[in-house]
Amino acid sequence: MDLLIIKFPPMGFHIRSLRVWFLFAFTSFFANGFAVPLTSTLPPSDSVQATGEVLINAAAQARKLREFDRAMMLADSAIRHGQSQGDPALQGRSYLQKAYVLEAQLQWKAALEACEQSLLLLENTTDTLSKGKAIQRLGILQAKQGHYPEAEVWLRRALAIWTDLQDEQNLAKTQNDLGLAVLSQGSFDSAMVYFVASALTKERLGDTLELAKTYKNIGLLYHLENYLPEAIQYYERALGLHAFLELPTERAEIQLNLGEALGIQGDYKEALDLINTSLTVFTEYNRIGLLSYAFAVRGRIYYEQAAYTQALLDYQKVWENEEALGDPALLLITYQNAGACYFYLKRYPEARAAYQRALQDARQLGMKLEEANALDNLAELYDVLGQNQKAYDYMRQFLALRETILNEERGKAVAEMQEKYNTVVQQQEIAQLEAENALKDEETRHRTQQRNATLIIGGLVVLLSVFLIRNYRQQQRLQAVEFARKEEAHQSKVTQLLGDMRQSSIQAMLDGQERERRRIAQDLHDRLGGMIVAINMQVGKLRRAKSLEEVASGTENAQATIQETGQSVRAIAHNLATGDLKHFGLVPALQNLAESLSSSGQLELEFIPHGLEDRLPTALELDLYQATQELVGNAIKHGKAQEVTVQLLRVEDSLTLMVEDDGQGFDVAAMQVRGEGGLGISGLTERMEKWEAEVDIDSAVGEGTTVSVLLPFPEEEPTEPQAA
């Protein structure tokens, strides 16, 4: 089997979120096996002689035959039987079977409650196998409701149980489900690792059904990352395995996935053939969720072919099943796409209604990218309709939301970089500790050999041996004390250096305020990539060190490289912090600051510039920007202000920065009598002193605060005072 692990680039959000949701919502029933056709004779649910286990097995068979009412009746009978017998393990297994039945009926909340009750009953029993199944099911049910971090926690617990039990079959299933949980959170590399591990185990066990599921999921991962040839390859592998299985709905689902991938690739005819085949199966088996999704996919293909009327017919079929479907995310995407179809058909009122519904659903679901798409679409629509004010309002909302999304992505990227850096540092610490332990073991062995030699000589010359032994022990004690002292000092120095590096790295990244994503990505690749490789090589060399000299030399080299890496990280963070100010100047930077704080809802910040057509000296721009940040921060933190006005004015040969707020104010005279700097004003005065600036504070309790900074308009950079 040829399984590939690839670093993936990012892609669009709404396709990913829908695909992962559908995978959990419908294909994880695969594991339940309820679509497998069975024929069996079930005992009557009121049979007095039926044992609890017989009732549980009968409920499972009824569920697989999709006789859900009978399955629920049998599961409830098994629960009552366990209660009458006082057997918590039997009750726990019965509740777990009830959870399976509820899950098969898409009643996920009720299924989750039954599963929690099952685990509660099994927790203090010796039935570890059932406990593991209940924990695994809790993870899957959390994922089906979109709670992916909680799902990951439960599935990791199940994974630990199957590892302890050496249960490879359940281990492989849980690895597959865990891959889906981390995939839904955007961890594509981790998802691929879990999928590959699951596939290898299933291949070894010869589990064709489960292997087909994992192949399909690997295809889905490639599909989400737009590696369509690889996605198609794994979908076809999964279909090949289904040639030996009688599972029509699962095969149809893979055909739907394959059809969607081919449609994106532009192979519309083959894509529509596959999707139409899957629609026939989903209709026959009344699989509402998959049926709706197939209509949505086919509608998208019609849209790409500019067959807008046909696309709308498919979207309306999705909306007809809205109540039974219970999937607001799918409905959101169809309303978004339907709005585009109405727009191109010039049916503008219907387009507006569809876009408004998409905007409403996106906000309720917290899907910010889809909210941004809806705002952008509405702005374009109102522009076409000539309603310029509404077009402008929606465009402003779109631009503000887009900036928020980009800031969140930047924060995630910086956090990932910090995590990778910390991992490298931890690896270096572990390797150094292992090297030191190895040296200690070698010294201990050497001392033992010396002691034995001394004892042999002492047996030949008694008097001399007494003297030698005393002298030897004295030397050993002195050496041990000296060695311990040096080791303590060395370890303290290493700990201090590592702490300084971590603090420096974290502080540098927290100081970042502006985003230049392409430059940051290039800096990370060019500056840190080689250094991290160098650190790994030096750590490997430390592990192979055979003498104290090699360890000392290797440690010194590694520390130097780590220090250089820390400097590079600080440089990147510094560039991030001053990007907009450096490239666009003080006025745009302050305008961006005002818009960012106002859009947060924390306060209303107005920025008024006047007479500043040209750039100021770089150092002055940085000082004025930092002074504005400090004064606005004081207004929020200490003044509890709701509105702040920042004015930056040039009048002839003078420059004035004025920050006014409506906060609670303070007694300036009383503060000066007490000798207090006053909300960081002393630091502001020191910063602006080199520009010959005057700082004036006008404030009274309950009347807000006005801080003015007046300085002569500079013609050049100030001269730094020389050290004495």
Buried (B, 14 or more C-beta within 10 A) or exposed (E): EEBEEEEBEEEEBBBBBBBBBBBBBBBBBBBBBBBBEEEEEBBEBEBEEBBBEBBBBBBBBBBBBBBBEBBBBBBBBBBEBBBEEEBBBBBBBBBBBBBBBBBBBBBBEBBBBBBBBBBBBBEEBEBBBBBBBBBBBBBBBBBBBBBBEBBBBBBBBBBEBBEEEEBBEBBBBBBBBBBBBBBBBBBBEBBBBBBBBBBBBBBEEEBBBBBBBBBBBBBBBBBBBBBBEBBBBBBEBBBEBBEEEEBBBBBBBBBBBBBBBBBBBEBBEEBBBBBEBBBEBBEEBEBBBBBBBBBBBBBBBBBBEEBBEBBBBBBEBBBEBBEEBBBEBBBBBBBBBBBBBBBEEEBBEBBBBBBBBBBBBBEEBEBBBBBBBBBBBBBBBBBEBEEEEBBEBBBBBBBBBBBBBEBEEBEEBBEEBBEEBEEBBEEBBEBBEEBBEBBEEEBEEEBEEEEEEBEEEBEEEEEEBEEBBEEBEEEEEEEEEEEEEEEEEEEEEBEEBBEEBBEBBBEBBEEBBBBBEEEBEEBBEEBBEEBBEBBBEBBEBBEEBEEEEBBEBBBEBBBEBBBBBBBBBBEBBEBBBBBBBBEBBBBEBBBBBBBBBBBEEEBBBEBEBEEBEEEBBBBBBBBBBBBBEBBBEBBBEBBEBEBBBBBBBBEEEEBBBBBBBBBBBBEBEEBEEEEEEBBBBEEBBEBBBBBEBEBEBBBEEEEBBBBBBBBEBBEEEBEEEEEE
